[in-house]
Amino acid sequence: MLQTDAFAAYVFFMLSAGLGPKRSSHGRTMETMTERKPFDIETRWPDVFAPLSAEQRTIVVQTLANQWLEGWEPNRGDVADLADLVRGALTEAEYDARARARAKQQAAARG
């Protein structure tokens, strides 16, 4: 069974770099559910999910849903890379390198 440690490490990096959701003093996100996009990940990028088996699709969706509930907003690059990792098209090292590069790029864009 594929472990999603690489994705969790990426999300941790993003949050520790200040790229996650703003939180109140109680630890809750300051955005409301009405401000967030619904978690319709499979309908946003159906081409990303098309090559996945039912089991792989479940792994990807559950992993992303968990992070979304923590305040992370999915983007196509992260979703596609995780799907590629799960179906074996990327190694963990390749996935980690892409995730680090994307996180650094996003941090630089925010200044």
N, C-alpha and C positions, 0 to 999 in steps of 0.2 A: 504494500500500500504506500502510495506516495505521501511523503510528509510535506507540510506546507510551511516549514520553518523558514525557508528563504523569503516567502511573501511576508510572514510575520516580522522578520528582521527588517524588510524594506519599510513596512508601515511604521515600525518602531523608529527607524531612522527619520522618516518624514515627520513624525510627531515630535521627536527630540530636536529636530532642526527648526521647529516652530512652524511647520507647514501643515499642521493639522487644524482641526476646528478650534475656535476660541472657546474657552471653558470658563464657567463661573467659579466662584470660590468654593462651591459645593462639588465641583468636578463634572457638572452636567454641561453639555454643549449649550451655547447661548442661542443657537438657531432653533426655530420651531419646526415641527414636522411639516407645516404648510410651506415653509421656505425651501425645503429640500425636494429634490426630484424624487419620484417614486423609484423603488428598487425594481426596475424592469430590465435588468441587465441582458437577458436573452433576447428581448425584442429590440433593444438599442443596437446591438451588434450581432445579428443572427449568423453572419458569415464566420464569426469567431467560434461559435458553438457548433456549426454544421459538421466539422470533422470529428467531433467528440462522441464517444460511446455514451450510453445512458449513465454508466457509473462515473466516467470522467466528467460529464456535465454536472452531476450531483456534487462531486468534489469541488469543482470550480465555483459553482453557484453558492455552496455552503461557505466556502472560504471567503468569497467576496461579500456575502451577506453578513458574516460575522464582523468583518472590517467596516462595512457600511454602517452597521449598528453602533460602532464605536466612533462614527463621525467622518470616516474616510469617504470621499466622493470618487467613484470609479471613473477612470478614463480609458479610452480604447487601447492605448499602449500597454497599460498594466494588465488589463483583462486579456488581451491577445497573448502577452508573454506568459501569463499564468496558464492559459489554455495550452499553449505550446509546451510548457514544462510538463503539464499533466499528461499530455499525449505522447511525450517523449521526443518532440521535435527540438527541444532545447535541453542542454544539460543544466544541472544546478549552478555550475560555475558561469555558464553563459547567461542564465537568468539573473544571477546575482550581479554580474557586470552590467547588464542592461538596466536593472533596477537602480543601482548606484549612479549610473550615468544620468538616468532620468531624474532622480532625486536631486542631484547636483545642478542639473539644468533648471529645474523648477526653483530651487533655492536661489540661483543666480538671477533668474527672471524677477523674483520678488525683491531682490536687492539686499 
